[in-house]
């Protein structure tokens, strides 16, 4: 299964969509790092790709200008003009555009999405955490679902309030987001995903039209108004950005909180250490991001030219996938990488990427994760799993690493 087939450009038989892999991918990644670190695979879509699994290789590709991002690849049958309107309107986003466009978009967006603005959210995030925990503790049972009742609503409330989106629509966002994320590596969901994308874009059109007519004190209004040296976001770029903020703006934090609490509950000594020393929370969040981060695979790169990479001939147009979850467990970079240690000193993980495409929302995700986890431990110190860890189900797909449900008791 793990024989090195790269030189012949054939595809190995590792099934990254298999249930057993999704449940426990790390032993597979460890073997790949040792035996086939630049791994050839066939995606469910039928496209072939290279998967990079070692830390040093991952960092190199993430920062190498010869590997570029983009919604479109070099196939002649896929051009921007050929995309359906509801896909084309969100195609030019921060994740998908190339370096020059990315720098321009990032420069504009950072005028509204500032560190000061994020830090101002601290008090409100604390309030939301307390409100959610009040509701949990007011229930008739000491059992609850940590994802459903806490990890999901917290970041979706934050992003909705930031953007000025009605909170009543949060369940729509969750359903849309789940479908879109899972369909990325599941062609059987293409029709369902297509319908969801149409509904999402129609929603954004109505929302942004409302803001243009009635500017308010929210991030969408700020994004409409930002300008630098005569440059502004185009209509298409505005739609794409709001789309990404809603999807990525809550997905990352949901799974950071969920994965973080699972790691702490499975390592009770680390949980107790954090409860005794809550000021370790920043280091704890960084260790969660390394140990079992919310993103399994980075956004796709394409080889812009022929490249000899680690003795492998990468051809122009080849698809490159960076296995973030694997790179962050690489023993050549980290001592005892499979050990969860919130006092770890060397922790230069790549859970949020590297280089120019480093996640713009990383500071917000970190802040939400720190507040949410500490609040949960301080308010519910006896919290524990309400099932066997082996029975927990991880969400399908190759993009997001997160639990479907997380039953706990306190």
N, C-alpha and C positions, 0 to 999 in steps of 0.2 A: 504493500500500500504506500509506503514511503520511499520507494526506490527513486534515485535521481534520474529523472527523465528529461531534464531541462535542455540538454544539448540538442536533442532531437525535436524540441519544441512540442512534444506530445504533452498530454494532460494527465496528471496523476488521478488516482481514484479516491482521494480524500474528499468526503462529502461534508462540506461546511454547512449544509442545510439539514444534516441529519440531527435527529433529536438528541442523541447521546453527545454529539459534539457541542450543540448549543447549551446543554446542561453543564458540561464540564470541558471547556475547550483547552484549558491550560496544558494538560499532558500532551495533547496533539501539537500544540505550538512548541513545546519544549523539544519534541522529537524533530519537528521541522527545522528549528534553529540549529540542531545538531547535524542533521542529515541533508536537508534541502532548504537552506535559508532563503533562497530566491526560488519560489515555488510556482510552478505552472498549474493553473486550474481552469476549469470550464465553468462559467457562471450559468445559473438556471436560464438566463436569457439566451444562451447559446454562444455568447461572446467569450473569448479566451482572455486571460489576464495573468499577470505576474503578481504574486503576493510576497512582500518583503516582511520577514519576521524578526530580524535582529535589530537591536537598538541602533547601533552605529549606521547600518544601512538605511534604516528608517529616517534618521536625522539627515543623512546625506541627501536622500531623495526629496524630503520635505523642503530642503534649502537649495536644491540644484535647479538652476534656471532651464536646464535641458528637459525637465519634467514639468509639464504645465497642467493647470486645471482647465476645465471647460465642460459645458453641458454637452457639446457636440464633439464627436471624434472625426477621424479623417475619412469616414465612409461617405461615398458620393451620394448615397440615398438619404442622408440626414443633413439637412441644412436648416437654418433658423426659419427660413420662409416656409419649410414643409411642416413645421410644428403646428398643432392645433392652436387656435388663438388663446385658449385658456392656459396652455403650457408656455407659449411664446411670451406671454405677458409677464411671467415670473421667471423667465430663463436667465435674465441678466442680473444675477444676485451675487453677493459677496463670495459665496462658496464656489460659484461656477466660473466666474470670469477670469481672464488671464491677468498677469502681473500689472500691466499698465492701467487697465480698467479698475483692477482691484485697489491699487493705490489711490486712484482718483475717488472711488466710492468711499473708501475708508476715511480719506481726508475730509470729505464732506460730512459723513455720518458722525465722525468724532466731534464735530462742532456741536452736535446735539446729545450724543451718547457719551458724556464726559465722566471721568472718575468722580468728580464732585457731585454730579447728579446721582450716581450709583450710591455713594456714601450717604447722601441725604435720605436714601430709602431705608437705611438701617433701622430707624425707629419704627417705621411702618411694618417692616418684615418681622420685627419682634412682636408687634401687636397682632399680626396675622397668625404667627405661631401660637401665641397665647390664646387667641380666640378659637383656633382649631383644637387645641388641647383642652380648653374649657368645655367645648362641645363633646369631645371624647369622654372626658371625666363625668359629664352630666348624663351619660347614657345609662341604660339599665343593666349593662353588662361590662365586665372588665376586659372583654375581648373586642378587638377591632382590626381592621385591615390597614396596615401602615401606609400602603400605597394609596388606596382608595380614600382614606379619611385624613391623610396628612401630607404625604410626599407629593401627591398630585395637586391637591387644591392650593397649597401654599404658593408655588411658583406661577400657577396659572392666574391666581388673584393678583400677584405682583405684576405680571406682564400685561394683564388686562388693564389694571389701573395706570400703568406707565403709558400704554398706548391710547388710553381713553376708550377701550372696548367694553361694552356692557358685560358685566359678570355673568348675566343669565345665559350668555353664549358659550360659557366655558366647556360644557359637555360636548358641544359641537366641535370645539377645537380638539378635544381629546380623541373623539371618534375619527375626525379627519386626520389627525396626526398619526394615530395608530395605523390607519389604512395606508397612508402614504409611506410611512417608514417600512412597514412589512412588505409592501408591494415592490420595493426597490429590488429585492432579490427573489421575488416570486411572480413570474410572468402570468400565472393563473389568476392573479388579482388585478390584471391590467384594466379590465373593464370597470371593476369596482373603483379602482384608483382614479380612473379617468372621470367618473361621475363625481367623485369626491373633489377632485381638482376643479371641476367646473363650479361646483357649489361654493368652494372656498374662494375662487376668484370673483364670482358674482357677489359674495359677501364683502370682499375687499373693495370692489368697485363702488358699492353703495356706501360703505363706511368712509372711504376717502373722498367721495363726492360730498358727503355731509360735512366733512372737515373743511373742504375748500370753501364751502358756502358759509360755514360757521366755525372759524378758528377758535380753538380752546386751549387751555393750559395742559397739554399732553404731548407725548412724544411724536405722534403722527402730525400734529399741527406744527411742531418744531421742524420735523423733516420736510414738510411742505415748504417751510419758509427759509431753510438754510441756503446760504449762497456764499461762494468764495471767488473773488475776482471774476464775477460774472457767470460762474459755473453753478448750476443747480442740478438736483436729481431730475431725470426725465420721468415722465409718467410711468413708463415701464419699470424703471429702476425703483421708483417708490413702491409700486405694487410688490416687486420682488423682495425688497427689503422687509416690508411689513410681514410678508409671508414667512420669510426666514426667521424673523424675530419671534413670531408666534409659535412656529414649530420648534426651532432650536432653543427659544427662550424659556420653554418649560421642560422639554424633553431632557435636557442636560441635568437640570436640578432634580427632577423627579428621580432619576436613576442614581444621581450622586447621593441623595439622601437614602434611598432604598438600599443601594449597594453598601453604603457606609454603615448603616445600622445592621445589616446582615453580618458584615465583617466584625463589628463590635460584639454582636450577640454570639457569634461563633468563637470569639476570643474573649472570654469573660475577664481575664486579667487586664487586657487592654481597655475594655469597657470600664472596669473599676478605676484604672489609672486615670482615664479621662474624666470620670466623675469626681475623683479626688483633686485633679488638677485641670479644671476647665480651661485654663489658659493654654493648654496643649492643643486646643481645637484646630488652630491653623495647621499645625504639623499633622494632626490626625486627618484632616481633609485632604492634604497633599498625599498622605499614604493611601487613603481610599482611592484617590485618582490614579495612583500607580498600581495598586494591588488589584483593583477590579473597577476600572473607570467606566463612565457612562457611554463612551463611544468605543465600539469594537474595532472599526475600520475607519480610516480617514477618508475624506472625499477623494474621488478618483483623480489620479494624475495620468497624463499621456506623454509618451516619449516624443519630444519635438524633433528629434533627429536620431539616427542610429547611435547607440551607446553600448560600449563594452563595460558591463557592470558586474563586478565580481566574477569575471570570466564568462559571463553569460552575454550572448549577443541579443541585446534589446533593439528591436527594429522601430523605426519611426512610425508613430501611430499606435504602438503597443500600449495596452492599458496596464497601469500600475496601481496596486492596492497596498496600503501600508497597514499592517496589523498592529495597531496601537496596543492592544491588550497583550500581544506577544512581546513587543519591544520593551514594554514596561516590566516584564518578568525575565529579562535577559540576564543570566548569571554573569556574563562578561561585563555588565555594567553595575549590577547591584549584588551586594553580599546577601546571601540567603533570600533570593527574590520571592520565594513562595511563603515567606514568613511575614505576617502582618504586624508591623512594629510602628506605633505612632510616635516613637522617639527617634526614628531613622534620621540620620544626619545627611546622607547623600540622597537627594530625591529630585533629580532633574528630569522628572517624567515628561512624556509627550502626550498626555491625555487630551490636551487642548491644541495639539499640533505644534508646529514650529515654523519659523520663517514668516513671510509676509501674510500668510493665511492663518496665523495664530488667532484663535477664537476671540472675536471682539467682545463676546459676552462672558468671558472667563471670570473677570472680577465680580460680576453680579452672581454667577453660579457659585463661586467660592463664598461670597458673603451669605447667600441664602443657605448654603450647606452648613456653614459654621453656626449660624443662628438656629437653624432647624434641629440639628443634631444635639447641640448643647441644651436647647430648651427641652427636648424630648427626654434626655437623660436626667435633667434636674427635676422635671415635673413627674416623670414616671420611672423612678430608679429601679423598680423591680421588673421592668419590661423584659419579656423573653419570647422566644418563638412558641407558637401554638400548634406546631406541626413538626415533623421531622424535616430537617434541612434538605434531605434528598428528595422530598416530595414537592419542594417549591418548583414552580414552572418558570423558565426564562422565556422572554419574548422571542419569537422567531425572527429570522433575518440576520443580515451581516453588518448592519450599521449600528444599531443601538444594543447596548448590553444592560438589560434591566428585567426585573421580575414582573410577571403578570399580576400576581397578588402576593401579599405578605402578611399572613395571619399572625397576630401577636396577642399576648395577654399581659396584664400588669397587676 
